[in-house]
Amino acid sequence: MTEELVLEIFREALMLSIKIAGPMLLISMLVGLVIAILQAATQVHEQTLTFVPKALTIVVLLLLFAPMMTASCSEFVYRIFDLITQISSQTGAM
């Protein structure tokens, strides 16, 4: 296993985590910003008014993006398993 391969696997894992978590984080931040603007305009500062909409938004996004997220994770795991078999077959031949 070379250093380049390890760095490539790490880069792929990092990009996968950004791809999976990014949309949910961005949209929940936007929902939080809209709620904060509404709270500042109405001067109603209740903690549950920010938590509940963000939690519901994340649940809906998880339901919508679950197939994409599982497919992406499965592809990554299959790639890692393929690399493991390639490395084990190379070391077995030595």
N, C-alpha and C positions, 0 to 999 in steps of 0.2 A: 504494500500500500504506500503510495507516494504522497508527498506533502501536497502536491497539486490536487490530488484526488480528495484528500481530507478537506482542503479549503473549498473545493467545489461542492462537496456534500454540505459543508457548513453554510455556504452561500445559498444553496438551494433550500435548506431548512429555514434560514432567515427570511428568504423571499416568500416561502410558503406561509410562514407565520404572519408576515405582513399582508399577504393576499387574503388570508382567512380572517384576521382580526381587523384589518384596516377599514373595510366598509362599515362594520358595526361601530367602531370607535368614532369614525367621522360623523356618521349619522346621529349617534347619541350625543356627540358634542354639539351638532347643529340643533337638535331638539332642546338640549340644555340651554343653549344661547337664546333660542326663541322664548323659552319659558322664563329665563332671566330678564329678558327685555319686557315681557308681559308683567312680570312681578315688579320691575322698576316703574313701569308706567302706572300700574294700579296700586302700588305700595302695599301689596299683600305679600308678606314674606313667610310663607309656610314651607317647611322642609319637605313635606310629602308632595307638594306640587312640582318639585323638580325630580324627585325619585321615581314616582309612579309612572309618569310618561316615558322616562328613559328606560325603565324596566320593561314596560310594555313594548316599546320600540325594539329593544334588543330581543325580546321573545319572538316578535313578529319577524324580525330579520333572521333569527336563527331558523325559524320554520321555512322561510323563503330560500335561504342560502345553504341549508343543510345538505341537499344533494351535491352542490358544487364543492362544499367543504369536504365531504366524505370522499368524493371522487379525487380531489386533489391530494388528500392524505393517503388514499389507497395507491395512487400512482407513485407517490414518493416512497412509500413502504415497499412496493414492488421493485422500484429501482434500487433501493438499498439491499433487498434480498438478492437481486441479480448481481450486484457488485460483490456481495458476500460469497455467492457461489463461484463467481469468476476468480476471486482472490483465493478461495480454498482450492479450486482446481489448479491454479498456478502454483501454489505452495505444495500441493500433493504431487505434482509432476517433478518437483526438485529433488 
